[in-house]
Amino acid sequence: MTGPASAGEKAQPTGSDNEFEPSPFRSRRFVIFALGNTVNNIGEAVYATALPLLMYELTGSLTVMTVLAGAVPVALLLAPPFGVAADRWGPRVLVVPGLLLQAAAALAMNLLLREGIHDTALLFVCALLLAVGGTAYRTGWMTGIPGMFPECKVRARGTLNSLFFASTLIGPLIVTATLPWLDYSGLLWFNLLTFFAPIGVWAMGIHPPASRSVSGGPGAGTTSWKLTEGWRAIRDDRRILAMLAAQISLGIACGAGLNSLIVYDLGHTWRLSAREAATALTVMNVCMLAGNLLVAQRKRFRPRPALVLGMAVRAVSLLLFAVPSWPLFLVALALGAVGQGAVLSTAVMMRVKFLPAAVLGRASGLLWLLTGVAALLSPVVTPLLSSALGARPAFLVLAAVSGAGLWYVHATRSAWTTVVRPIEPAEKEVTDEPAA
């Protein structure tokens, strides 16, 4: 691993593409941690599928469904302050409290529903607390990855991201398979139980180390916990800016709005039934997982080629959607998802590889907020484009948005070969644990 160059040594590019990391699956601790994390993610995927369907069954109101779904983006506003907490006191302070908050909120929601109380405000409070707890938990374990698995931190982060994508596929399948026996309420109780899987992993001693940074990050040697330090780390590394540009352009062009436009085109233009359209979307999600794995499971992580190729494939796929050809539409559906999955995997791995550990929480919190806002624009921008221009021209505009991100990645090509001076001070740590 790279670190600050000593006096007289030639500085090396931080995060060189020649670095080799072993597979995280060689570590028994990682396998156990990943298992607990994946069980929790599957529960969340079940919850995300079952709750809106239950609300529609109980109330028949799209408004109620929309209000509850709004809890997740509202909770994203807390990602930066949670990042400050992770950098200042260590990621451990967020993990178990976040899980317990989720469990308490899920229990309260389940009890309200069992008593037949469908008050939108009360349910929204429960959903918001669930989302806030989830944001705290994710901030904690994502920030703690370098300390938990230092020998394979980049591949560990990419692998966990792949497992998350897999859980989003497994969750709806569980809902479909078990709904006749559990009903929606039973599925929500199942989600409550999954919060205790990561807590069990913690109890086994697999958690971030009890340490805190002496320094707040970039700058002189004074302790600082400002969010601006996280932004400086993002701003001063053009590779991170390239990654951010790619994610923002994809968030706007290829988010929930694109999925809705594809579903519309499958039914309106290609006359597919609802079942056939759902199958097509499942294939697309599987391809996105494949793209994620193609990046995450490589022995050597080469971020710029992965970003460029993934963005190029995604932009070309959007152009192909605009061509009135069913075979090309299918090719675009599959290849575009592979490219997008590759970009998303590259982005999360780059955070661990290039961001200084002292500001990882704050920088990551800001990145989550910015990319989350971009994703929220997708279901607003895409329907407006489709209504104003029609589906096919809308695909062309979205291709241009995606292409803008690709252009910026290409424009920063010199930053990938220029020596990047490590941010001072060195990541010195004070540990609360006794020496071995």
Sine and cosine of phi, psi and omega as CSV:
sin_phi,cos_phi,sin_psi,cos_psi,sin_omega,cos_omega
0.00,0.00,0.52,-0.85,-0.03,-1.00
-1.00,0.09,0.42,-0.91,0.05,-1.00
-0.48,-0.88,-0.04,-1.00,0.00,-1.00
-0.86,0.50,0.68,-0.73,0.00,-1.00
-0.97,0.26,0.68,-0.74,0.06,-1.00
-0.98,0.22,0.23,-0.97,-0.05,-1.00
-0.85,0.52,0.73,-0.69,0.04,-1.00
1.00,0.06,-0.23,0.97,0.02,-1.00
-1.00,0.08,0.51,-0.86,0.09,-1.00
-0.97,0.25,0.79,-0.61,-0.01,-1.00
-0.91,0.41,0.61,-0.79,0.02,-1.00
-0.93,-0.36,0.50,-0.87,0.08,-1.00
-0.87,0.49,0.75,-0.66,0.03,-1.00
-0.95,0.32,0.67,-0.75,0.04,-1.00
0.93,0.37,0.74,0.67,-0.03,-1.00
-0.89,0.46,0.55,-0.83,0.03,-1.00
-0.93,0.37,-0.24,0.97,-0.02,-1.00
-0.99,0.10,-0.08,1.00,0.01,-1.00
-0.93,0.37,0.66,-0.75,0.00,-1.00
-0.92,-0.39,0.70,-0.71,0.07,-1.00
-0.82,-0.57,0.69,-0.73,0.06,-1.00
-0.95,0.33,0.28,-0.96,0.05,-1.00
-0.90,0.43,0.73,-0.68,0.02,-1.00
-0.91,0.42,-0.34,0.94,-0.02,-1.00
-0.94,0.33,-0.15,0.99,0.11,-0.99
-0.96,0.28,-0.29,0.96,-0.02,-1.00
-1.00,-0.08,0.85,-0.52,0.04,-1.00
-0.89,0.45,-0.58,0.82,0.02,-1.00
-0.89,0.45,-0.65,0.76,0.01,-1.00
-0.92,0.40,-0.68,0.74,-0.01,-1.00
-0.86,0.52,-0.69,0.72,0.00,-1.00
-0.92,0.40,-0.70,0.71,0.02,-1.00
-0.87,0.49,-0.72,0.70,-0.02,-1.00
-0.89,0.45,-0.59,0.81,0.02,-1.00
-0.90,0.44,-0.74,0.67,0.02,-1.00
-0.89,0.46,-0.67,0.74,0.01,-1.00
-0.90,0.44,-0.64,0.76,-0.03,-1.00
-0.94,0.34,-0.64,0.77,0.07,-1.00
-0.85,0.52,-0.69,0.72,0.04,-1.00
-0.89,0.46,-0.68,0.73,0.00,-1.00
-0.90,0.43,-0.60,0.80,0.04,-1.00
-0.90,0.43,-0.67,0.74,0.06,-1.00
-0.86,0.51,-0.66,0.75,0.02,-1.00
-0.91,0.41,-0.61,0.80,0.03,-1.00
-0.92,0.39,-0.62,0.79,0.08,-1.00
-0.89,0.46,-0.71,0.70,0.02,-1.00
-0.86,0.50,-0.71,0.70,-0.03,-1.00
-0.90,0.43,-0.45,0.89,0.03,-1.00
-1.00,0.05,-0.68,0.73,-0.13,-0.99
-0.97,0.23,-0.62,0.79,-0.10,-1.00
-0.88,0.47,-0.78,0.63,0.01,-1.00
-0.89,0.46,-0.58,0.81,0.03,-1.00
-0.92,0.40,-0.64,0.77,0.04,-1.00
-0.91,0.41,-0.68,0.73,0.00,-1.00
-0.89,0.45,-0.62,0.79,0.03,-1.00
-0.92,0.39,-0.63,0.77,0.01,-1.00
-0.91,0.41,-0.61,0.79,-0.06,-1.00
-0.99,0.14,-0.62,0.78,-0.13,-0.99
-0.91,-0.42,-0.41,0.91,-0.07,-1.00
0.90,0.43,0.30,0.95,-0.11,-0.99
-0.94,-0.33,0.85,-0.53,0.10,-0.99
-0.93,0.36,-0.51,0.86,0.00,-1.00
-0.88,0.47,-0.71,0.70,0.01,-1.00
-0.88,0.48,-0.69,0.72,0.01,-1.00
-0.88,0.48,-0.67,0.74,-0.03,-1.00
-0.92,0.39,-0.66,0.75,-0.01,-1.00
-0.88,0.47,-0.71,0.71,0.00,-1.00
-0.91,0.41,-0.61,0.79,0.03,-1.00
-0.91,0.41,-0.43,0.90,0.00,-1.00
-0.94,0.33,-0.17,0.99,-0.01,-1.00
-0.91,0.41,-0.58,0.81,-0.06,-1.00
-0.91,0.41,-0.79,0.61,0.03,-1.00
-0.90,0.43,-0.52,0.86,0.06,-1.00
-0.89,0.45,-0.65,0.76,-0.01,-1.00
-0.91,0.41,-0.42,0.91,0.02,-1.00
-0.87,0.49,-0.42,0.91,0.01,-1.00
-0.88,0.47,-0.37,0.93,-0.02,-1.00
-1.00,0.01,-0.06,1.00,-0.01,-1.00
-0.86,0.51,-0.71,0.70,0.03,-1.00
-0.88,0.47,-0.76,0.65,0.04,-1.00
-0.90,0.45,-0.55,0.84,0.10,-0.99
-0.90,0.44,-0.59,0.81,0.06,-1.00
-0.89,0.45,-0.63,0.78,0.08,-1.00
-0.87,0.50,-0.71,0.70,0.00,-1.00
-0.88,0.48,-0.65,0.76,0.00,-1.00
-0.90,0.43,-0.66,0.75,0.00,-1.00
-0.94,0.33,-0.59,0.81,-0.10,-1.00
-0.98,0.18,-0.72,0.69,-0.10,-1.00
-0.93,-0.36,-0.03,1.00,-0.02,-1.00
0.99,-0.12,0.51,-0.86,-0.06,-1.00
-0.90,0.43,-0.34,0.94,-0.05,-1.00
-0.89,0.46,-0.47,0.88,-0.09,-1.00
-0.93,0.37,-0.22,0.98,-0.07,-1.00
-0.97,-0.24,-0.43,0.90,-0.21,-0.98
-0.93,0.37,-0.92,0.39,-0.05,-1.00
-0.91,0.41,-0.69,0.72,0.08,-1.00
-0.84,0.55,-0.64,0.77,0.03,-1.00
-0.89,0.45,-0.69,0.73,0.02,-1.00
-0.91,0.42,-0.67,0.74,0.00,-1.00
-0.92,0.40,-0.60,0.80,0.07,-1.00
-0.90,0.44,-0.67,0.74,0.05,-1.00
-0.88,0.48,-0.71,0.70,-0.02,-1.00
-0.89,0.45,-0.67,0.74,0.00,-1.00
-0.91,0.42,-0.68,0.74,0.00,-1.00
-0.92,0.40,-0.65,0.76,0.04,-1.00
-0.90,0.43,-0.64,0.77,0.03,-1.00
-0.89,0.45,-0.71,0.71,0.01,-1.00
-0.88,0.48,-0.69,0.73,0.01,-1.00
-0.89,0.46,-0.70,0.72,-0.02,-1.00
-0.90,0.44,-0.62,0.78,0.02,-1.00
-0.93,0.36,-0.64,0.77,0.06,-1.00
-0.87,0.50,-0.72,0.69,-0.02,-1.00
-0.92,0.40,-0.60,0.80,0.02,-1.00
-0.90,0.43,-0.55,0.84,0.02,-1.00
-0.99,0.10,0.05,1.00,0.03,-1.00
0.97,0.22,0.34,0.94,0.01,-1.00
-1.00,-0.04,0.91,-0.41,-0.08,-1.00
-0.90,-0.44,0.47,0.88,-0.01,-1.00
-0.89,0.45,0.83,-0.56,-0.10,-1.00
-0.88,0.48,-0.66,0.75,-0.04,-1.00
-0.89,0.45,-0.71,0.70,0.00,-1.00
-0.90,0.43,-0.69,0.72,0.00,-1.00
-0.91,0.42,-0.59,0.81,0.03,-1.00
-0.91,0.41,-0.64,0.77,0.05,-1.00
-0.87,0.50,-0.70,0.72,0.03,-1.00
-0.89,0.46,-0.71,0.70,0.00,-1.00
-0.90,0.44,-0.60,0.80,0.01,-1.00
-0.92,0.39,-0.69,0.72,0.03,-1.00
-0.90,0.44,-0.60,0.80,0.09,-1.00
-0.87,0.50,-0.71,0.71,-0.02,-1.00
-0.93,0.37,-0.62,0.78,0.02,-1.00
-0.91,0.43,-0.71,0.71,0.05,-1.00
-0.87,0.49,-0.64,0.76,0.03,-1.00
-0.91,0.42,-0.63,0.77,0.04,-1.00
-0.90,0.44,-0.68,0.74,0.02,-1.00
-0.89,0.45,-0.72,0.70,-0.01,-1.00
-0.88,0.47,-0.73,0.68,-0.02,-1.00
-0.91,0.42,-0.65,0.76,0.04,-1.00
-0.87,0.50,-0.65,0.76,-0.02,-1.00
-0.90,0.44,-0.80,0.60,-0.09,-1.00
-0.96,0.27,-0.54,0.84,0.03,-1.00
-0.92,0.40,-0.64,0.77,0.02,-1.00
-0.95,0.32,-0.46,0.89,-0.04,-1.00
-0.99,0.11,-0.16,0.99,-0.05,-1.00
-0.82,0.57,-0.74,0.68,-0.02,-1.00
-0.86,0.51,-0.58,0.82,0.01,-1.00
-0.97,0.22,-0.49,0.87,-0.02,-1.00
-0.98,0.17,-0.65,0.76,-0.08,-1.00
-0.74,-0.67,0.91,0.42,-0.10,-0.99
-0.90,0.45,-0.46,0.89,-0.05,-1.00
-0.97,0.25,-0.30,0.95,-0.02,-1.00
-0.55,-0.84,0.66,0.75,-0.15,-0.99
-0.89,0.46,-0.61,0.79,-0.04,-1.00
-0.95,0.32,-0.74,0.68,0.01,-1.00
-0.93,0.37,-0.54,0.84,0.05,-1.00
-0.89,0.46,-0.69,0.72,0.01,-1.00
-0.91,0.43,-0.67,0.74,0.01,-1.00
-0.91,0.41,-0.63,0.78,0.00,-1.00
-0.91,0.41,-0.66,0.75,0.03,-1.00
-0.90,0.43,-0.57,0.82,0.06,-1.00
-0.92,0.40,-0.62,0.78,0.06,-1.00
-0.90,0.45,-0.67,0.74,0.03,-1.00
-0.90,0.44,-0.56,0.83,0.07,-1.00
-0.90,0.44,-0.71,0.71,0.04,-1.00
-0.86,0.51,-0.65,0.76,0.02,-1.00
-0.89,0.45,-0.61,0.79,-0.01,-1.00
-0.91,0.41,-0.53,0.85,0.03,-1.00
-0.93,0.36,-0.37,0.93,0.10,-0.99
-1.00,0.10,-0.61,0.79,-0.06,-1.00
-0.95,0.31,-0.62,0.78,-0.06,-1.00
-0.81,0.58,-0.82,0.57,0.03,-1.00
-0.88,0.48,-0.54,0.84,0.04,-1.00
-0.91,0.42,-0.62,0.78,0.05,-1.00
-0.90,0.44,-0.66,0.75,0.03,-1.00
-0.86,0.50,-0.73,0.68,-0.01,-1.00
-0.90,0.45,-0.66,0.75,-0.10,-1.00
-0.97,0.26,-0.55,0.84,-0.14,-0.99
-0.96,-0.27,-0.13,0.99,-0.07,-1.00
-0.83,0.56,-0.64,0.76,0.00,-1.00
-0.88,0.48,-0.40,0.91,-0.05,-1.00
-0.98,-0.22,-0.60,0.80,-0.10,-0.99
-0.99,-0.11,-0.43,0.90,-0.20,-0.98
0.83,0.56,0.08,-1.00,-0.11,-0.99
-0.89,0.45,-0.63,0.78,0.00,-1.00
-0.89,0.46,-0.66,0.76,0.03,-1.00
-0.89,0.45,-0.59,0.81,0.03,-1.00
-0.92,0.39,-0.57,0.82,0.05,-1.00
-0.93,0.36,-0.56,0.83,0.10,-1.00
-0.92,0.39,-0.60,0.80,0.07,-1.00
-0.87,0.50,-0.68,0.73,0.03,-1.00
-0.86,0.51,-0.65,0.76,0.03,-1.00
-0.85,0.52,-0.68,0.73,-0.03,-1.00
-0.90,0.43,-0.53,0.85,-0.08,-1.00
-0.93,0.36,-0.32,0.95,0.03,-1.00
-0.92,0.40,-0.35,0.94,-0.07,-1.00
-1.00,0.04,-0.15,0.99,0.06,-1.00
-0.91,0.42,-0.76,0.65,0.05,-1.00
-0.92,0.40,-0.50,0.86,0.06,-1.00
-0.90,0.43,-0.63,0.78,0.07,-1.00
-0.89,0.45,-0.64,0.77,0.05,-1.00
-0.89,0.46,-0.67,0.74,0.05,-1.00
-0.86,0.51,-0.70,0.71,-0.02,-1.00
-0.88,0.47,-0.40,0.92,0.05,-1.00
-0.99,0.16,-0.01,1.00,0.04,-1.00
1.00,-0.02,0.19,0.98,-0.01,-1.00
-0.98,-0.20,0.99,-0.11,-0.07,-1.00
-0.32,-0.95,0.20,-0.98,0.02,-1.00
-0.85,0.52,0.53,-0.85,0.00,-1.00
-0.92,0.40,0.47,-0.88,0.02,-1.00
-0.99,0.17,0.99,0.12,-0.03,-1.00
-0.59,-0.81,0.36,-0.93,0.07,-1.00
-0.66,-0.75,0.49,-0.87,0.00,-1.00
-0.97,0.23,0.65,-0.76,0.09,-1.00
-0.95,0.32,-0.62,0.78,-0.02,-1.00
-0.97,-0.25,0.47,-0.88,0.05,-1.00
-0.99,0.15,-0.06,1.00,0.05,-1.00
0.76,-0.65,-0.64,-0.77,-0.08,-1.00
-0.87,0.49,0.53,-0.85,0.09,-1.00
0.87,-0.49,-0.13,-0.99,0.02,-1.00
-0.93,0.38,0.17,-0.99,-0.20,-0.98
-0.95,0.32,0.24,0.97,0.04,-1.00
-0.99,0.12,0.51,-0.86,0.00,-1.00
-0.96,0.28,0.78,-0.62,0.00,-1.00
-0.60,-0.80,0.66,-0.75,-0.01,-1.00
-0.83,-0.56,0.52,0.86,-0.05,-1.00
-0.98,0.20,0.53,-0.85,0.08,-1.00
-0.90,0.44,-0.45,0.89,-0.02,-1.00
-0.88,0.48,-0.45,0.89,0.06,-1.00
-0.91,0.41,-0.62,0.79,0.07,-1.00
-0.91,0.42,-0.65,0.76,0.01,-1.00
-0.92,0.39,-0.59,0.81,0.05,-1.00
-0.87,0.49,-0.64,0.76,0.00,-1.00
-0.89,0.45,-0.59,0.81,0.04,-1.00
-0.94,0.33,-0.75,0.66,-0.11,-0.99
-0.91,0.42,-0.59,0.81,-0.12,-0.99
-0.99,0.14,-0.13,0.99,0.03,-1.00
-0.89,-0.45,0.96,-0.30,-0.08,-1.00
-0.91,0.40,-0.35,0.94,0.08,-1.00
-0.92,0.40,-0.66,0.75,0.05,-1.00
-0.92,0.38,-0.62,0.79,0.05,-1.00
-0.90,0.44,-0.63,0.78,0.05,-1.00
-0.89,0.46,-0.69,0.73,0.05,-1.00
-0.87,0.49,-0.68,0.73,-0.01,-1.00
-0.90,0.43,-0.67,0.74,0.03,-1.00
-0.88,0.47,-0.65,0.76,0.03,-1.00
-0.89,0.45,-0.70,0.72,-0.03,-1.00
-0.93,0.38,-0.65,0.76,-0.01,-1.00
-0.91,0.41,-0.70,0.72,0.00,-1.00
-0.90,0.43,-0.63,0.77,0.04,-1.00
-0.94,0.34,-0.60,0.80,0.02,-1.00
-0.87,0.50,-0.66,0.75,0.00,-1.00
-0.97,0.25,-0.72,0.70,-0.12,-0.99
-0.99,0.13,-0.50,0.87,-0.20,-0.98
-0.78,-0.62,0.52,0.85,0.02,-1.00
-1.00,-0.04,-0.54,-0.84,-0.04,-1.00
-0.89,0.46,-0.51,0.86,0.01,-1.00
-0.90,0.44,-0.66,0.76,0.03,-1.00
-0.90,0.43,-0.66,0.75,0.03,-1.00
-0.85,0.52,-0.68,0.73,0.02,-1.00
-0.90,0.43,-0.64,0.77,0.01,-1.00
-0.92,0.40,-0.61,0.79,0.05,-1.00
-0.91,0.42,-0.70,0.71,0.04,-1.00
-0.86,0.50,-0.68,0.73,0.03,-1.00
-0.87,0.49,-0.71,0.71,-0.04,-1.00
-0.92,0.38,-0.59,0.81,0.04,-1.00
-0.88,0.48,-0.63,0.77,-0.01,-1.00
-0.99,0.11,-0.71,0.70,-0.12,-0.99
-0.97,0.23,-0.70,0.72,-0.08,-1.00
-1.00,-0.03,-0.70,0.71,-0.12,-0.99
-0.99,-0.17,-0.02,1.00,0.15,-0.99
0.85,0.52,0.62,0.78,0.07,-1.00
-0.99,0.11,0.54,-0.84,0.09,-1.00
-0.95,0.31,0.20,-0.98,0.02,-1.00
-0.87,0.50,-0.63,0.78,0.01,-1.00
-0.91,0.41,-0.67,0.74,0.01,-1.00
-0.92,0.38,-0.62,0.79,0.04,-1.00
-0.91,0.42,-0.65,0.76,0.03,-1.00
-0.89,0.45,-0.61,0.79,0.05,-1.00
-0.90,0.43,-0.66,0.75,0.02,-1.00
-0.89,0.46,-0.65,0.76,0.03,-1.00
-0.92,0.39,-0.58,0.81,0.06,-1.00
-0.89,0.45,-0.69,0.73,0.05,-1.00
-0.87,0.50,-0.66,0.75,0.01,-1.00
-0.88,0.48,-0.68,0.73,0.01,-1.00
-0.92,0.40,-0.61,0.80,0.06,-1.00
-0.90,0.44,-0.65,0.76,0.03,-1.00
-0.91,0.41,-0.58,0.81,0.05,-1.00
-0.91,0.42,-0.63,0.77,0.08,-1.00
-0.89,0.45,-0.64,0.76,0.02,-1.00
-0.88,0.47,-0.68,0.73,0.04,-1.00
-0.89,0.46,-0.62,0.79,0.05,-1.00
-0.88,0.48,-0.72,0.70,-0.03,-1.00
-0.92,0.39,-0.56,0.83,-0.01,-1.00
-0.86,0.51,-0.53,0.85,0.02,-1.00
-1.00,0.03,-0.73,0.69,-0.15,-0.99
-0.92,0.38,-0.48,0.88,-0.11,-0.99
-0.98,-0.18,0.17,0.99,0.10,-0.99
-0.97,0.25,0.59,-0.81,0.00,-1.00
-0.92,0.39,-0.57,0.82,0.05,-1.00
-0.88,-0.47,0.79,-0.62,-0.05,-1.00
-1.00,0.01,0.90,-0.44,0.00,-1.00
-0.90,-0.44,1.00,-0.02,-0.20,-0.98
-0.93,0.37,-0.67,0.75,-0.09,-1.00
-0.91,0.41,-0.75,0.66,0.06,-1.00
-0.85,0.53,-0.62,0.79,0.01,-1.00
-0.91,0.41,-0.66,0.75,0.03,-1.00
-0.91,0.42,-0.75,0.66,-0.06,-1.00
-0.89,0.46,-0.76,0.65,-0.04,-1.00
-0.91,0.41,-0.69,0.73,0.00,-1.00
-0.89,0.45,-0.70,0.71,0.02,-1.00
-0.91,0.41,-0.62,0.78,0.01,-1.00
-0.90,0.43,-0.71,0.71,0.01,-1.00
-0.89,0.46,-0.66,0.75,0.00,-1.00
-0.90,0.43,-0.68,0.74,0.00,-1.00
-0.91,0.41,-0.68,0.74,0.02,-1.00
-0.90,0.44,-0.61,0.79,0.00,-1.00
-0.89,0.46,-0.61,0.79,0.03,-1.00
-0.92,0.40,-0.58,0.82,0.09,-1.00
-0.91,0.42,-0.64,0.77,-0.01,-1.00
-0.93,0.38,-0.51,0.86,0.05,-1.00
-0.86,0.51,-0.50,0.87,-0.04,-1.00
-0.98,0.20,-0.16,0.99,0.01,-1.00
-1.00,0.04,0.79,-0.61,-0.04,-1.00
-0.97,0.26,0.90,0.44,0.01,-1.00
-0.68,-0.73,0.85,-0.52,-0.03,-1.00
-0.89,0.45,-0.69,0.72,0.05,-1.00
-0.86,0.50,-0.66,0.75,0.02,-1.00
-0.92,0.38,-0.55,0.83,0.05,-1.00
-0.88,0.47,-0.68,0.73,0.01,-1.00
-0.91,0.42,-0.67,0.75,0.04,-1.00
-0.87,0.49,-0.69,0.72,0.01,-1.00
-0.90,0.44,-0.62,0.78,-0.01,-1.00
-0.87,0.49,-0.70,0.71,-0.06,-1.00
-0.98,0.21,-0.80,0.60,-0.08,-1.00
-0.92,0.39,-0.61,0.79,0.03,-1.00
-0.88,0.48,-0.64,0.77,0.02,-1.00
-0.92,0.38,-0.63,0.78,0.05,-1.00
-0.88,0.48,-0.72,0.69,0.00,-1.00
-0.89,0.46,-0.68,0.74,0.00,-1.00
-0.92,0.40,-0.66,0.75,0.05,-1.00
-0.88,0.48,-0.62,0.78,0.02,-1.00
-0.90,0.43,-0.66,0.75,0.00,-1.00
-0.91,0.41,-0.69,0.72,-0.03,-1.00
-0.90,0.43,-0.63,0.77,0.05,-1.00
-0.91,0.40,-0.68,0.74,0.03,-1.00
-0.86,0.51,-0.66,0.75,-0.06,-1.00
-0.89,0.45,-0.73,0.68,-0.05,-1.00
-0.94,0.35,-0.53,0.85,0.02,-1.00
-0.96,0.28,-0.55,0.83,0.04,-1.00
-0.90,0.43,-0.56,0.83,0.01,-1.00
-0.86,0.50,-0.70,0.71,-0.01,-1.00
-0.95,0.32,-0.59,0.81,-0.09,-1.00
-0.96,0.27,-0.66,0.75,-0.18,-0.98
-0.96,-0.29,-0.45,0.89,-0.04,-1.00
-0.98,0.21,0.69,-0.73,0.05,-1.00
-0.88,0.48,0.64,-0.76,-0.04,-1.00
-0.86,0.50,-0.53,0.85,-0.06,-1.00
-0.91,0.41,-0.38,0.93,-0.03,-1.00
-0.83,-0.56,0.29,0.96,-0.08,-1.00
-0.87,0.49,-0.65,0.76,-0.01,-1.00
-0.90,0.43,-0.74,0.67,-0.03,-1.00
-0.93,0.38,-0.70,0.72,0.01,-1.00
-0.90,0.45,-0.68,0.73,0.01,-1.00
-0.90,0.43,-0.64,0.77,0.03,-1.00
-0.87,0.49,-0.68,0.73,0.04,-1.00
-0.91,0.41,-0.64,0.77,0.03,-1.00
-0.91,0.42,-0.67,0.74,0.05,-1.00
-0.87,0.49,-0.65,0.76,-0.01,-1.00
-0.91,0.41,-0.73,0.68,-0.04,-1.00
-0.90,0.43,-0.71,0.71,0.00,-1.00
-0.95,0.32,-0.52,0.86,0.06,-1.00
-0.91,0.41,-0.66,0.75,0.06,-1.00
-0.89,0.47,-0.67,0.74,0.03,-1.00
-0.87,0.49,-0.66,0.75,0.01,-1.00
-0.91,0.41,-0.54,0.84,0.03,-1.00
-0.93,0.36,-0.42,0.91,0.02,-1.00
-0.95,0.30,-0.43,0.90,-0.08,-1.00
-0.84,0.54,-0.78,0.62,-0.01,-1.00
-0.95,0.32,-0.10,1.00,0.09,-1.00
-1.00,-0.09,-0.74,0.67,-0.10,-1.00
-0.94,0.34,-0.73,0.69,-0.12,-0.99
-0.89,0.46,-0.73,0.69,0.06,-1.00
-0.88,0.48,-0.58,0.81,0.04,-1.00
-0.90,0.43,-0.68,0.74,0.04,-1.00
-0.89,0.45,-0.70,0.71,-0.02,-1.00
-0.89,0.45,-0.65,0.76,0.00,-1.00
-0.93,0.37,-0.62,0.79,-0.07,-1.00
-0.99,0.16,-0.59,0.81,-0.14,-0.99
-0.92,-0.40,-0.41,0.91,-0.17,-0.99
0.98,-0.20,0.28,-0.96,-0.12,-0.99
-0.90,0.43,-0.73,0.69,-0.09,-1.00
-0.92,0.40,-0.75,0.66,0.09,-1.00
-0.88,0.48,-0.52,0.85,0.03,-1.00
-0.89,0.46,-0.64,0.77,0.06,-1.00
-0.87,0.49,-0.61,0.79,0.00,-1.00
-0.91,0.40,-0.66,0.75,0.03,-1.00
-0.90,0.43,-0.68,0.74,0.03,-1.00
-0.90,0.44,-0.56,0.83,0.07,-1.00
-0.90,0.44,-0.62,0.79,0.04,-1.00
-0.91,0.42,-0.63,0.78,0.03,-1.00
-0.90,0.44,-0.71,0.70,0.04,-1.00
-0.90,0.44,-0.63,0.78,0.02,-1.00
-0.90,0.43,-0.50,0.87,0.04,-1.00
-0.90,0.45,-0.64,0.76,0.07,-1.00
-0.90,0.43,-0.65,0.76,0.04,-1.00
-0.89,0.46,-0.66,0.75,0.01,-1.00
-0.87,0.49,-0.67,0.74,-0.03,-1.00
-0.93,0.38,-0.64,0.77,0.06,-1.00
-0.86,0.52,-0.69,0.73,0.02,-1.00
-0.92,0.40,-0.61,0.79,-0.05,-1.00
-0.92,0.40,-0.38,0.93,-0.02,-1.00
-0.99,-0.13,0.32,0.95,-0.13,-0.99
-0.87,0.50,-0.51,0.86,-0.01,-1.00
-0.92,0.38,-0.43,0.90,-0.04,-1.00
-0.93,0.36,-0.33,0.94,-0.05,-1.00
-0.99,0.10,-0.24,0.97,0.00,-1.00
-0.91,-0.41,-0.25,0.97,0.02,-1.00
-0.97,0.23,0.62,-0.78,0.05,-1.00
-0.90,0.43,0.78,-0.62,0.02,-1.00
-0.97,-0.25,0.89,-0.46,-0.04,-1.00
-0.94,0.33,0.79,-0.61,0.01,-1.00
-0.85,0.52,0.61,-0.79,-0.02,-1.00
-0.96,0.28,0.77,-0.64,0.03,-1.00
-1.00,-0.05,0.42,-0.91,-0.01,1.00
-0.99,0.17,0.22,-0.98,0.03,-1.00
-0.87,0.49,0.41,-0.91,-0.11,-0.99
-0.98,0.20,0.93,0.36,0.02,-1.00
-0.98,0.22,0.65,-0.76,-0.07,-1.00
-0.83,-0.55,0.50,-0.87,0.15,-0.99
-0.93,-0.37,0.83,-0.56,-0.06,-1.00
-0.98,-0.22,0.60,-0.80,0.05,-1.00
-1.00,0.01,-0.09,1.00,-0.07,-1.00
-1.00,-0.05,0.58,-0.82,0.04,-1.00
-0.90,0.44,0.49,-0.87,0.02,-1.00
-0.92,0.40,0.53,-0.85,-0.01,-1.00
-0.93,0.37,0.00,0.00,0.00,0.00
